Amino acid sequence: MDRAEKRKVGERGQVTLPKELREKFDIQGGDEVLIHEEDGRITIEKPVSREELAEGYRRYATRAATLEAELSGVSSEANQYLGDAPDW
């Protein structure tokens, strides 16, 4: 959804989120959302679940381990061609 969509605020302050956005962000009836002010705007966002957060940390750890292995190989290769770093 690339365009703004006008919605009426009900008597009790309720606003219906457009179906396209609910589907895009997997927001179902009864789900909780975070509402806060940000730079003079009202922002509504889906909170990150514990499972999503844990998955993000797992992906980060996997990338870090892959990078460590890659850099280890580069470091040993550099030592072969350049020798050990001098003790200055």
C-alpha positions in Angstrom: 0.0 0.0 0.0 1.9 3.0 -1.3 -0.8 5.6 -0.8 -2.5 7.1 2.2 -6.0 6.2 2.9 -8.5 8.3 4.9 -10.3 6.6 7.8 -12.9 8.0 10.2 -12.2 7.8 13.9 -15.2 6.4 15.7 -16.9 7.9 18.8 -14.7 5.7 21.0 -11.5 6.6 19.2 -11.4 3.4 17.1 -9.9 3.2 13.6 -10.1 0.2 11.3 -6.8 -0.7 9.7 -7.0 -1.3 5.9 -7.3 -5.0 5.0 -4.2 -4.8 2.7 -2.1 -3.6 5.7 -3.5 -6.2 8.1 -2.7 -8.9 5.6 0.8 -7.5 4.8 1.7 -7.3 8.5 -0.2 -10.4 9.5 -2.4 -8.6 12.0 -5.5 -10.5 13.0 -8.5 -9.5 15.1 -7.5 -9.6 18.7 -3.8 -9.0 18.1 -2.0 -6.3 20.0 -0.3 -3.3 18.3 2.0 -0.7 19.6 0.8 2.9 19.3 3.1 5.8 20.0 4.0 9.3 18.9 7.1 9.6 16.8 8.3 13.0 15.3 4.8 14.5 15.7 3.1 11.6 14.1 1.0 8.7 15.4 2.7 5.4 14.6 1.0 2.0 14.8 3.2 -1.1 14.6 3.0 -4.8 15.2 5.2 -5.7 18.2 7.9 -8.3 17.7 7.1 -11.6 19.3 9.5 -13.6 21.5 9.8 -16.2 18.7 10.6 -13.5 16.0 13.1 -11.9 18.3 14.8 -15.3 19.1 14.9 -16.1 15.3 16.5 -12.8 14.6 19.2 -13.6 17.2 19.8 -17.0 15.8 20.2 -15.6 12.3 22.7 -13.0 13.7 24.7 -15.7 15.5 24.8 -17.8 12.3 26.0 -14.8 10.3 28.6 -14.0 12.9 29.9 -17.6 13.0 30.1 -17.6 9.2 32.0 -14.3 9.1 34.4 -15.5 11.8 35.2 -18.6 9.8 35.7 -16.6 6.7 38.0 -14.1 8.4 40.0 -16.8 10.1 40.8 -18.3 6.7 41.7 -14.9 5.3 43.9 -14.2 8.3 45.8 -17.4 8.0 46.2 -16.9 4.2 47.6 -13.4 4.9 50.1 -14.8 7.4 51.3 -17.3 4.8 52.1 -14.6 2.2 53.1 -11.8 4.5 54.4 -13.5 7.6 53.4 -12.7 11.2 52.7 -9.1 12.1 55.8 -7.4 13.6 56.0 -6.7 17.3 56.3 -2.9 17.3 
